[in-house]
Amino acid sequence: MNILDISIYSNTFLIWLYALLVSVVTYTVLRLLQKLGGRQISKMASRTVTVLDDAFADMLQHTKVLFLIIIALFTGSLLLTLPETVQNVTHVILIVALLIQSGIWLNSLIHFWINGYRERMLKQDPVSVTTMNALGFIGRLVLWSVIFLLILDNLGVDVTALVAGLGVGGIAVALAVQNILGDLFASLSIVLDKPFTIGDFLIINDYLGSVEHIGLKTTRLRSLSGEQLIFSNADMLGSRIRNYGRMFERRVAFNIGVVYQTPREQLKNIPVIIKQAIEEQDNTRFDRSHFKQYGDFALQFETVYYILGSDYNTYMDIQQAINLRIHEEFEKEKIEFAYPSQTLFLHNIKSSEKFATATQNTN
């Protein structure tokens, strides 16, 4: 009897050889495509600025050899006449392999995205890197949970009750840790929306300080007096925040009062003196200066100008220089600054008039 005529599962030995040959050829072709195609895509990706081709090249590198073997064996099995039970098993193995390999590909995409974000933001905002790592972990957990449920479903396991149980359990856990989850999602919102970053100076209600740390649950500020202020992330997003770190320029308004005895010509010259004092300083933009009102003890002048920057020390240095320059010019022009005072006017009445008035009142 010829060995080629031996039948195994209704397939001759020759057909089994053909199926094996097809499997070997399929695996070889797939392996070559993975190697050569991956190299070519990597070379092309290195010459482009987009990240999609880099991500695709990274996915090819994470293609598992076992997955290629399963694909090759399944392709060869198509030449065979197999029992229905065996065919069902091969289909399940193929689907499970596809699901696992798809999970590996998607996991590599998440890893690629997290690494790219880390490289871009490590120097600018290190805290956001930590938060995005946590977000990547949550994404991987959700991904593999879905893959696991799909595998169980294809293995014939009824996952409806399992999903329902997980849903009820998830609701119970969410209710138990809702404050923590609220702060976690608030942290992700802060990282993605960036209402403030580390180093920004914030005023929150009656509290103020510089952002020192943005964590998964809390944000910490360093106040001007030195103590650390700790806010939950949910409270931060629910508050009205004044962010001086985003200030492009600072508006400054100040008042100066001079005595009522100041001559009119000098009053007209005071806005000119103030304007010159402001324009002499760098990084300033003069807006206006006016004789505003007659005060209780002074003639009031109001001045508005802008400092082209947000640094507080720079603002104080410029304001000090302006004050000194105004003081110098007032000394030259002999203009007197006003200060709180009262003037008492006395009217002398002659004694005879006093006596006559007193007599008349008596009569």
Secondary structure, 3 states (H helix, E strand, C coil): CCHHHCEECCEEHHHHHHHHHHHHHHHHHHHHHHHHHHHHHHHHHHCCCCCHHHHHHHHHHCCCHHHHHHHHHHHHHCCCCCCHHHHHHHHHHHHHHHHHHHHHHHHHHHHHHHHHHHHHHCCCCHHHHHHHHHHHHHHHHHHHHHHHHHHHHHCCCCCHHHHHHHHHHHHHHHHHCHHHHHHHHHHHHHHHHCCCCCCCEEEECCEEEEEEEECCCEEEEECCCCCEEEEEHHHHHHCCEEEHHHCCCEEEEEEEEECCCCCHHHHHHHHHHHHHHHHCCCCEEEEEEEEEEECCCCEEEEEEEEECCCCHHHHHHHHHHHHHHHHHHHHHHCCCECCCCCCCCCCCCCHHHHHHHHHHHHC
